[in-house]
Amino acid sequence: MKYSIVPLEDSDFELIDEKIGEYENSIAPPEKDAEESAFVLKITDEKNNVIAGCAVEINDWGIAEIEPMWVEERYRGQGIGSALLREAERISAEKGCHLSTLLTHDWQAKGFYEKHGYTLCCTIEDWPKGHREYLFEKWLDFEGQTYAAFSARSDYEIEFGNDDDIDFLIDRLDEYDSAYVLHPWDGIEYIEKKLIDEEGTLIAGIISRVYTWEAAQVVTLWVEEPYRNKGFGSKLLNWIETEVKEKGCTAMRVNSPDWSVEYFKKRGYAICGATKDYPKGHSWYYLKRSL
């Protein structure tokens, strides 16, 4: 069969998302009390300057992903970060979440999250090179769990933010992280390709991102059902691996649910860790391969 690898078009993204969603929900249906949503929390000073904030994305499996989270340096150690985290957890629990997840690096806030009841579920070495990335999880629905109201500073209040506030938080984190790794946020390049047959029919698609620190990640890999188990997904994956290696990447990472993890293991990806009950009754794996 003749085929071509070409860039994804705008209409392809929605189609691929829809197809993946249908397949995932056939294996792990959405939680009845949870729905996809997102919110931003922030704290401002008397001049309305943002001094701390976090963003939370909730999926329909009842899992809250907290990222980014930032507190201005001169306000750290005063309980503001703790208050933000507790409020993010409280709102997430009210929205039907049973699990909260987040990531941090060795130069950031590993100890902070451990003190707040988060369990380390994965350590990814050399991500970025010379450093470690940590993934944490915390169950929000266990018996006796309580969420205290904001009490760190009586003269500051937590309020909801917007997309502009997210951009601000990312910029501040980028400034901080750049002392340890080159442009962790702004330095990302996306490579988005699809495989089509002679008639232009979409067979498979892949979305990956390349970081400035010699590493890449597969964000999405999808193959249309009639073409599965025929090597088309591997063709795209091999193509991407070659492409990012030529860009100087020395490692590739992928996050995978348990129903597809064997596919990546067979292609040389090693498991670094896993989040349990993501979604309920399943596990979400984090894998990495040297290129």
N, C-alpha and C positions, 0 to 999 in steps of 0.2 A: 504494500500500500504506500502510495506517495503522500507525503505530508510536508508542511512548511511550519517553521516557528516564526511567528510575527508578533508585534506588540499588541497587548490587549486594547480594545476600544472601550469607550465609556459605558456602552450598553452591556458589555461583557461582565463588568464588576457586579452589577445588580443580579444578573442571571446566575453567576457562580455563587454568590451569597445565598440566593434563594435555593439553589440545588443543594448546597452544603447544609443549609438549615433544615431542609426536608429530610435529608439522610440522617443527620444527627438526631433529630426529633423522633425519627422512627426507631432509633435505638434507645435514646434517653429522652422521653417526653418532658416538656416543660413542667415545672412545679406549679400546682394550681394556685398557690397564693403569691407567686412571684411573676413579675413582668419586666421586660427590658426598660431601663430608665437610667438617668444619669443626673448627678447634681454636684454642685461646687459649694464649698464652705470657705469663708474667709473671715479674718479679723482685721479691723482697721484701727489706726490711731486717731487722736483727736483732730488731725488734719485730713482724715479720710484716706490716708496712705495704707495700702495693704501691707501688713506686717507678718501675716501667716495665712496659710490656706492649704486646701487639699481638694482633689477631684475624685469622684467615685463613679464607676460604671457598674451597673447591675444587669446580669443576664437573666433569661427566663428559667434558668436552672436554680435560681436562688443563691447566686454567688456574687459577692461584691468585690471588685478589684479597686484598690486604693492606689492611685498614681495620677499626678505627682503629689507630693506633700513637702511643704517648705515652711520654715520659720526664720525670720530675719535674725542674724547672729546675735545682736544685742538683746534680743528678747528670749533667747534660749535659756533653758534651765529654770524657767518661771512657771511651768505647768501649762503653757499655752499649747504646745504640741500635744500634750496628754489630753487636754480638753477637746481639741480638734478631732483627735483619733476616737475618743469616746463618743463624741457627737456623730461622727461618721458611722460608727458601729450601731449606735442607737437608731438612727434613721434607716440604715440598711436592714436592721432586724424588723423594724416596723413595716418595711416593704416586703417582708417575707423571706429575707436571706437567712440561710443556715450557716454560711461560711464566708469569711473575709480573707482575701489573699493580697499580698503586696510583695514587692521586691525592693532590695536595697543592696548597696555595695560595701566593700570592706572599709571605705573611707567615710561612709555615711552613718547610718543609725541602727546598726544591728542590735546593739545592747538596748537601745530605747524600745524596740519592738518586743524583744524578749521580756523586758520588765512589764510589758503590757499584755502578757499572756499569749504572745504569738509563738508558734512552734516552727523551728527550722525544718523544712521538708526537702530542700535541695540546695546544694552548693555547686556552682559552675566555676571551675578553675579557669584562669586566664580569660576572664570575660569582664572587662577587657584584659589584654595581655598584661601579666604581672599583677593582676588583681582578681578578686572573686566577686561573683554575684550571688546573693542569697535570696531564696524565695521562702516566704513565711505563710502560714495559714493559722486561722483561729476560728473555732466554732462559735457561732453566735446564738445558738438555740438550746444550749444545754441547761438543765434544771438549775435554778438558782442564779442564773446570769442576770446581772443588773447593769444599768447604764446611768451613771451619775450625771446630773445637769452640770453645765459649765460653771466652775467655781474658782478657776485659777486666778483671775484678776477681776475684781468687781467693776473696774472702770472700762473693761472691754467686753464686747458682745460678739458672739458668732452669728454671722448672717449668711444668706445664700448669695453666691456670686454668679458669674456668667462666663461665656467663652473668652472674653477679653481677660478675665482674671486667670483663666487657665494658661493663656499665652504668657501672662506676666509671671506666673509661678514657674513655668518651663524656662523662661529666660533667666530667672534668678537661680534656678537649679543648674542651668548651663554655666552660668558664671562661676558658681561654686565648684562644680565638677571639673571644669576646665583646668583647674590646678592639678588634677590627677590624670585626666584623659582628654584628648583633643576633641572639643566640640561634640559631646555625647548626643545632643539632641539635633542641633542644626546640621551636623555632618552626615546625616542619613541620606542615602541615595536609594531609590526604589527601582527594581527591575521587574517588569510585569510583562509576561509573555503568554502566548497561547499556541496550541498546536492545532492546525486545521488541515483538512484533506483537500483534494484537488478541486472540490466544489465549494470550498470555503466554509465547510461545516465545522463548528467548534467541537473539538474532541477532548481537549484538556487545557487547563490553565494553571499558571503558577505566579505567585506574588512573593518577592523576596526583598529584603532590605540589606544594604551594605553600609557598614559603619566605618568611620575614619580610622578605627583602631584595628584594622586588619581582620575583621570578622564579618560574617553575614548570617542572616536568619531566613529560613523559609517561613513565611507568614501563612500562605495558603497553597495547597496543592490539591487539584480537583481533576477527576477524569469522568466524562460522561459514562453512565452505567453500561451501555452496550460495548464500550471499548475497554472496560476494566480487565485486568489480568492478561493483557496483551502487550505489556511493555511500554505503553505510551506515557504513563506517569514517570517511569524511569528515564525515558528519553528526555523529558523536560527537566527532571531533577539533575540528570547528568549534564545537560546543557548549562543549567544555572551554576552548578558546581565549577564547571570549566570557566564560565564567564567571570565569576567572582574571584577565582584563583588568579586569573589574568590581571585582575584589579589589585592583587596583592594580598588577598585574604588567605589566612592560614587555617581558619576554622569555620564550620557551618553549624548552625543550631536549628532545632525544630522542636516545637511543643505539640504533643500528640495525645489524643485520648486512647484508652486501652484497646479500643476496637481497631485501631490502625497502627499501633506501636510496632507490631511485628514487621510491618512493611519497611519501616525505617531501620529497624535492627538488622534486617537482612542486607541492607545497603550500607552497613558499616557505622551506623549511628549508635553510640553507647549511652545508656541511661545514666543520667546524673542524679535523678531524684524524681519524686512524684507527689502530687497533692491527692489525698484520699477524699472520697465522696465529692468528686468534681467530674461530672454531676453525681448525685446520690446513687450509691451502688456501683460506681465506676471510679477510675483513677485517671489523672491527667499527668502525662509523663513529659520530662524535659530531657532532651537528648542532644548530643554534640558529636561532631566528627571532625577529625583533623584532615585538612586538604593537602 
